[in-house]
Amino acid sequence: MENRSAQHHKDRLIEAIKEELVSIVTGELSDPRVGLLTVQEIAIAPGGKSARIYVSPEGGEREQKECVAALNDAVGFIRHR
């Protein structure tokens, strides 16, 4: 039983992170290099203290690299929101 509730908690946490990330990227992040992107996966560390987020930017190779660079530049901003 506890496994099921722990998995449910993890799933809710992943959904909350995804929603918050979308809110930050679309509303608060004003870097023009960030274009359309898809959240591919969110991997949460055991204990839920950290997460690794995998995204797939839209566009050509150059736009994708710029988008990833912009997101990496904004990691501190995103992390503290």
QUIMOWO-V534647 format. One record per run of one state. SS is the DSSP state (helix for helix, strand for strand, loop for the rest). FROM is the first residue (numbers start at 1). LEN is the number of residues. If there is no record, write none. Layout:
BEGIN
ss->[SS/SS]
from->[FROM/FROM]
len->[LEN/LEN]
END
This chain:
BEGIN
ss->[loop/helix/loop/strand/loop/strand/loop/helix/loop/helix/loop]
from->[1/2/29/37/45/51/58/61/74/75/80]
len->[1/27/8/8/6/7/3/13/1/5/2]
END
